[in-house]
């Protein structure tokens, strides 16, 4: 989002995984079409980063949790989910 809230405690963050807008949109569309989860762009970014993390060899057999933090319903009138 380009800003850092005053309440953010950076020492609690292990890593920031950058995700492009295109990857976030593509993942949000895939969530909707394959899993039936209508998440927004932030949700797509979170899931994309979680999948990248899960693909790392050191994460084999591990557990990863992410949050679907926004809904895609506000994007329904836009070409967001257009095929």
C-alpha positions in Angstrom: 0.0 0.0 0.0 3.0 2.3 0.2 2.6 3.4 3.8 3.7 2.0 7.2 1.2 2.4 10.1 2.6 3.7 13.3 1.4 0.6 15.2 3.4 -1.8 13.0 6.1 -3.7 14.9 8.7 -4.5 12.3 10.5 -6.9 14.7 7.5 -9.2 14.4 7.9 -9.5 10.6 10.1 -12.3 9.3 10.0 -11.4 5.7 8.1 -9.3 3.1 7.4 -11.1 -0.1 6.8 -8.7 -3.0 4.0 -9.6 -5.4 3.3 -7.8 -8.7 -0.2 -6.4 -9.5 -0.5 -8.9 -12.3 0.3 -11.8 -10.1 -2.1 -10.6 -7.4 -4.9 -10.2 -10.0 -4.1 -13.5 -11.7 -4.2 -15.3 -8.3 -7.4 -13.7 -7.2 -9.1 -14.8 -10.5 -7.7 -18.3 -10.0 -9.1 -18.4 -6.4 -12.5 -17.5 -7.7 -12.5 -19.9 -10.6 -11.0 -22.9 -9.0 -11.8 -22.6 -5.3 -14.9 -20.5 -5.3 -13.3 -17.9 -3.1 -14.2 -14.4 -4.2 -11.3 -12.5 -2.7 -10.0 -9.1 -3.9 -6.6 -8.0 -5.0 -5.0 -8.1 -1.5 -6.3 -11.6 -1.1 -4.7 -12.6 -4.4 -1.4 -11.0 -3.3 -1.5 -12.9 0.1 -2.3 -16.2 -1.5 0.4 -15.7 -4.2 3.0 -15.0 -1.6 1.9 -18.0 0.5 2.2 -20.2 -2.6 5.7 -18.9 -3.3 6.7 -19.6 0.3 5.2 -23.1 0.1 7.3 -23.9 -3.0 10.5 -23.4 -1.1 12.4 -26.6 -0.3 12.8 -25.7 3.3 9.0 -25.5 3.7 8.4 -29.1 2.6 6.0 -30.6 5.1 5.5 -27.3 6.9 2.3 -25.3 7.4 1.6 -21.9 6.0 -1.4 -19.7 7.0 -2.6 -16.6 5.2 -5.6 -14.4 5.5 -8.2 -13.6 2.8 -8.4 -10.0 3.9 -10.7 -8.5 1.3 -13.7 -9.4 -0.8 -13.9 -9.4 -4.6 -17.5 -8.2 -4.6 -16.5 -4.5 -5.0 -14.7 -5.5 -8.2 -17.7 -7.2 -9.9 -18.6 -4.1 -12.0 -15.0 -3.8 -13.2 -13.2 -6.0 -15.8 -11.4 -7.5 -12.8 -12.9 -11.0 -13.3 -13.4 -10.7 -17.0 -12.1 -13.7 -19.0 
